[in-house]
Amino acid sequence: MSASSNPRAKRWRRGGPKQGPAVPRVATVGATFANEQGADGAQRGAPAFSTTRKMGAEGSASNAGRSGSEAEGVDGSYLTETRFDQCAISPLSLKAVKDAGYERMTRVQEATLPIILQGKDVLAKAKTGTGKTVAFLLPAIELLSALPCSSSINLLVMCPTRELANQVAVEARKLLKYHRSLGVQVVIGGTRLPQEQRSMQANPCQILIATPGRLKDHLENTPGFSTRIKGVKVLVLDEADRLLDMGFRRDIEKIISFIPKERQTLLFSATVPEEVRQMSHVAMKRDHVFINTVQEGDEETHSQVNQTYMVSSLDQHFSIVYNVLKKHVAEDAEYKVIVFCTTAMVTRLVAEILSQLKLNIREIHSRKSQSARTRVSDEFRKSKGLILVSSDVSARGVDYPDVTLVIQVGLPADREQYIHRLGRTGRKGKVKEAIRNVEMKTKESAYQAWLGYYNSNKTIGRDKARLVRLAEEFSQSMGLSVPPAIPKLILRKMGLSNVPGLRSA
Ligand SMILES: Nc1ncnc2c1ncn2[C@@H]1O[C@H](COP(=O)(O)OP(=O)(O)OP(=O)(O)O)[C@@H](O)[C@H]1O
């Protein structure tokens, strides 16, 4: 799919990198890639170009009670001074939190807990690896534990990938350790539907964690499921921006139509583009609270993560990746690397070649069976001395501890995806790691990025001055010293030629 036919590109409004927070230079490029099927067969979001935007533009206030508005951003250390035992949570949850080794709350946990416990809908933004899962699970479990016992589903958590759904379930089981009356079940694509149906019938759980495609399957094919889901009191969209983008939105809308309107809805992500804020009414009440723990002017990536990029022609990509890996492996005996590739096919190829070169490689992507994906994911979580070559199935939410290096080969689909991929490292405020992020850019991909950017800002019409400004913004956000060449096709379409300040290509 080309950037010009990308539906997401069309709805991106002109933001203007100049207004936004400092953006890592590599974060601002997009390109055209073949798409990969999503976790549940949903078409992955098409590549596009995103712009930065000013955070906290609606002013600041204390978090509580800011209905439909943006609460004050805070940042710095990922833990606060507030201990869990100072909060209004039940002794059962507190015991489980202690057993999990959590003593102090992270910023997003501290900011969201009281508001969720008040019953408000919440849209929360916090950096990667700062404990968002506990931030929505803990108060949701508290709310559930006050309900009478039933065989209905009371808490539904939607996740964009199977690995993330499994991981959320692991965290939920930790927190439920002493809540004997509450159970959790996961339903994800790639596993046997009848098996899930049987286990649901045998042991109906109040907490369901699901990927959208499989949940829809159950709504359509599992007797009694649509009745059980009517019991949902709390709905969570984890990685909300991904779930509300074009790849998943239809499924999500359908699922939501089965759930009672009288519910509490929680949306969490490390990236909340303006479009998602506008889309949030699909799921949330108008008086929801937006909690943003990324301080105005702060970058959305972790400052302790050292990011670099390399520009090279396509034919050199492979040898560069190989050399970077060899050097890293030689320098760090405890290396643990993720190499992100753009499609399942490329992932497979890169993994195969690197394995031939005697590097310790595992691969994960949507063309692998679910059992192989789960096995590799579990192994990588526990191990050191491994390189995981992955498609974007590992880009969001997956919590692999102590990743020492993230390499992005080729351009991520958009700015948000760059942030999430990068966020697989530097988690929990870790600063010890020698971390680099390497991205390969080609002349062609920079050109494609510009095309995507232009297409997402088409409203400029025939305005030459705005086109010049757009090109300047684009080059600034990409760190280019000269504005990009404007494709002749665009100039022709706009009825323009010889625009001062622009080169045509
Ligand atoms: N209060 C806490 N104290 C210490 N560790 C915590 C605390 N809360 C969560 N963690 C741990 O922090 C790690 C990151 O948490 P989590 O995966 O929820 O982050 P996240 O913000 O959802 O990241 P992402 O944006 O990548 O999805 C996990 O290993 C989790 O167990």
The ligand as an SDF file (V2000), in Angstrom:
LIG
                    3D

 31 33  0  0  0  0  0  0  0  0999 V2000
    5.3390    0.0280   41.3060 N   0  0  0  0  0  0  0  0  0  0  0  0
    6.2290   -0.7380   40.6790 C   0  0  0  0  0  0  0  0  0  0  0  0
    7.4510   -0.9440   41.2140 N   0  0  0  0  0  0  0  0  0  0  0  0
    8.3740   -1.7050   40.5800 C   0  0  0  0  0  0  0  0  0  0  0  0
    8.1710   -2.3190   39.3870 N   0  0  0  0  0  0  0  0  0  0  0  0
    6.9740   -2.1520   38.8000 C   0  0  0  0  0  0  0  0  0  0  0  0
    5.9420   -1.3730   39.4150 C   0  0  0  0  0  0  0  0  0  0  0  0
    4.8620   -1.3880   38.6060 N   0  0  0  0  0  0  0  0  0  0  0  0
    5.1900   -2.1520   37.5410 C   0  0  0  0  0  0  0  0  0  0  0  0
    6.4480   -2.6200   37.6390 N   0  0  0  0  0  0  0  0  0  0  0  0
    7.1980   -3.4530   36.6710 C   0  0  0  0  0  0  0  0  0  0  0  0
    7.6360   -2.5590   35.6330 O   0  0  0  0  0  0  0  0  0  0  0  0
    7.7630   -3.2620   34.4120 C   0  0  0  0  0  0  0  0  0  0  0  0
    7.1070   -2.4630   33.2860 C   0  0  0  0  0  0  0  0  0  0  0  0
    5.7170   -2.4380   33.4890 O   0  0  0  0  0  0  0  0  0  0  0  0
    4.6800   -2.4480   32.2690 P   0  0  0  0  0  0  0  0  0  0  0  0
    5.0190   -3.5330   31.3000 O   0  0  0  0  0  0  0  0  0  0  0  0
    3.3230   -2.4220   32.8440 O   0  0  0  0  0  0  0  0  0  0  0  0
    5.0290   -1.0470   31.5970 O   0  0  0  0  0  0  0  0  0  0  0  0
    4.2010   -0.2260   30.5240 P   0  0  0  0  0  0  0  0  0  0  0  0
    4.2080    1.1830   30.9760 O   0  0  0  0  0  0  0  0  0  0  0  0
    2.8800   -0.8700   30.2740 O   0  0  0  0  0  0  0  0  0  0  0  0
    5.1250   -0.3690   29.2390 O   0  0  0  0  0  0  0  0  0  0  0  0
    4.7190   -0.3050   27.6680 P   0  0  0  0  0  0  0  0  0  0  0  0
    4.3770    1.1180   27.3520 O   0  0  0  0  0  0  0  0  0  0  0  0
    5.9270   -0.7570   26.9600 O   0  0  0  0  0  0  0  0  0  0  0  0
    3.5440   -1.2040   27.4970 O   0  0  0  0  0  0  0  0  0  0  0  0
    7.1370   -4.6300   34.6350 C   0  0  0  0  0  0  0  0  0  0  0  0
    8.1880   -5.5630   34.7640 O   0  0  0  0  0  0  0  0  0  0  0  0
    6.3730   -4.4900   35.9360 C   0  0  0  0  0  0  0  0  0  0  0  0
    6.3110   -5.7080   36.6370 O   0  0  0  0  0  0  0  0  0  0  0  0
  1  2  1  0
  2  3  1  0
  2  7  2  0
  3  4  2  0
  4  5  1  0
  5  6  2  0
  6  7  1  0
  6 10  1  0
  7  8  1  0
  8  9  2  0
  9 10  1  0
 10 11  1  0
 11 12  1  0
 11 30  1  0
 12 13  1  0
 13 14  1  0
 13 28  1  0
 14 15  1  0
 15 16  1  0
 16 17  2  0
 16 18  1  0
 16 19  1  0
 19 20  1  0
 20 21  2  0
 20 22  1  0
 20 23  1  0
 23 24  1  0
 24 25  2  0
 24 26  1  0
 24 27  1  0
 28 29  1  0
 28 30  1  0
 30 31  1  0
M  END
$$$$
